[in-house]
């Protein structure tokens, strides 16, 4: 993360800009903008329509239910963007895209000029795909539009920019950043309704705490998301630990 090109530039193309209206006023995104570590631009697709109703959707050719996001306002908006400072990456928010991964967020946090195109309605005109580099999905489900997905991506990116979080190591230790799920954490009170904090966390022995946390993270991953272990960097000792708990590789 040390090779950061600042600021990170993010542009969102949407027909419903008010859905993203609070992005620049709250939380980590506001911190990133205030520190000029990121810039955020919300582009209203309705500003790039050619009719008096500012329509961005129409009925699908061939009939059928639902409406289709038109190709013209999307392409016009993309072509009206200022030239990128470096590499530009255009992503369409779509349930047909590849599943969002932490690696994508970390790559973008290094300085990519990112453009997020928010899909809407029944579908997006297929010709839009000629103007994007990739399609991103949050998962195997459908929501009303790409705005919520864009907000998730923006939040995930800015928290990886050095200087946004008070402690970047906190983000780097999150689930998926290390390839596995993170361990559990405890804070005061030490005992809550007869449920105690593990003694090792109160010991002050940092080496033993790190060892415990790594073990807990591995076992949690084995229980909840065992597929992640296939690509995880594991020591021989860690492999033996997992095999003792039923892991087969």
Secondary structure as UniProt FT lines:
FT   STRAND          8..14
FT   HELIX           17..20
FT   TURN            21..25
FT   HELIX           27..34
FT   TURN            35..36
FT   STRAND          38..44
FT   HELIX           45..48
FT   TURN            52..53
FT   STRAND          57..59
FT   TURN            61..62
FT   STRAND          67..69
FT   HELIX           71..80
FT   STRAND          88..99
FT   HELIX           102..108
FT   TURN            109..111
FT   STRAND          113..118
FT   STRAND          120..121
FT   STRAND          123..124
FT   HELIX           126..131
FT   STRAND          134..137
FT   HELIX           147..158
FT   TURN            159..160
FT   TURN            162..164
FT   HELIX           168..172
FT   TURN            175..178
FT   STRAND          191..192
FT   TURN            193..194
FT   STRAND          195..196
FT   HELIX           199..202
FT   HELIX           206..224
FT   HELIX           226..231
FT   HELIX           236..244
FT   TURN            245..246
//
